[in-house]
Amino acid sequence: MNSDSFATAVILAGGSGARMGEGIPDKILHPINGKPLIQYCFEAFSQSATVDSLTIVYRDSAQRDLLEPLVPDSRFSRVDWAEGGAQRQDSVWAGFSAIQPNCPVVLIHDGARPLIDPSTIDRAAVAARNYGAACVARKVVDTLKQIAPASDDGFQLATQDRDQIRAMETPQAFRFQLIRDAYRATIESGKTITDDLSAIEDQHLSVQLIESATPNPKLTQPNDLLWFEHLLNHRAQ
Amino acid sequence: MNSDSFATAVILAGGSGARMGEGIPDKILHPINGKPLIQYCFEAFSQSATVDSLTIVYRDSAQRDLLEPLVPDSRFSRVDWAEGGAQRQDSVWAGFSAIQPNCPVVLIHDGARPLIDPSTIDRAAVAARNYGAACVARKVVDTLKQIAPASDDGFQLATQDRDQIRAMETPQAFRFQLIRDAYRATIESGKTITDDLSAIEDQHLSVQLIESATPNPKLTQPNDLLWFEHLLNHRAQ
């Protein structure tokens, strides 16, 4: 944090963990080099030049007790806590409720992406301040096909133009008022969304896409842990 | 190989390497645990119960000289060699020209996917024999968006339904006559395709999708090498 910092980050630490099974709260607390995975997130945001405060969305009070010692509080002007909801969007909304209303920019980050680096965070925050919305996104290497079930257990396939597709990672960054209003409308409409940009999609706003300098995967399966350990051990210092 | 084996595998070892730069022929020869990366491919196919012969598509005679000692010839009824072409589809077609015309099933595999395992190969081969076409494919974890450039360097985004999208890996497996005829038509039409299934897409055939039991990524960037080393060292034996 420095005196020019202007953004707050909502860290989704509760997880729904449908793919991980019941284990996900434990997985983001899984120690790698003696440090719980989620702590790598907290530290990346603490080293950012643009983020001055955190809102941590937790699963339940037992999990909050485990998370609290991992947050480098002194690096932030404030750290707020919010209990998550049933779906991702409920958790984000809970986080928004803890944010100061005059906050100019919010970044929303999956706690299961520990490899995010401070400079990518800053690029997303600055782009959101200047343009309204930004997202860390990457190109897809493999050929993508749209699938439609056929009668024999197979599928009819249609090739997608991968040059026109990006995989969305986090953080996703927004002017706070813009995304808060969009989320309110989404929740009131009863829609379910899997990422934050979907909340503003109806508005056809332009979004800045930020390519992460280093891999920024999301921990989704228990057997990803060794791969994350490897990436964390070998990333550029 | 055993007496019931019925398939041939085309291994694309030349690579175009646009993403890797000039280095890709060296990268698939990069030693991991003293064994060049491409050798892991050759061994996986040699341990398959369905594959009895290989056609290896190489880049140039200098590369062929380096590849030849890596092939466990005695595990196959025959090993043929074909010099690759400018584009992936030219290389596949060169490989087809070396295959016995009465071969029932062909599998086409990227030499830069060393983590393929024998049982996944066999599932693809059997599905192709029974149904005509099969492909190793995986679900996509991240939210996918279609992007369209906006006026301010940003993008208009449209969310794709990721449940209806799969990322295609290899091997892709086919009844040989089916895919050979489709490739001939593709090449005559002047179209460029990035995977083999695209050759049969106009025919609206049903394709069996095989989920790999273990990660089966493609080496595309030099800094992926450490990750591949990690995966090869930790995969189940």
Interface residues (C-beta under 8 A of the other chain):
Chain A: R19 Y131 A133 A137 V140 V141 D142 T143 L144 K145 Q146 I147 A148 A150 S151 D152 D153 G154 F155 Q156 L157 A158 T159 Q160 R162 Q164 I165 R166 A167 M168 E169 T194 D195 L197 S198 E201 H204 S206 V207 Q208 L209 K218 T220 L226 W227 H230 L231 H234
Chain B: R19 Y131 A133 A137 V140 V141 D142 T143 L144 K145 Q146 I147 A148 A150 S151 D152 D153 G154 F155 Q156 L157 A158 T159 Q160 R162 Q164 I165 R166 A167 M168 E169 T194 D195 L197 S198 E201 H204 S206 V207 Q208 L209 K218 T220 L226 W227 H230 L231 H234
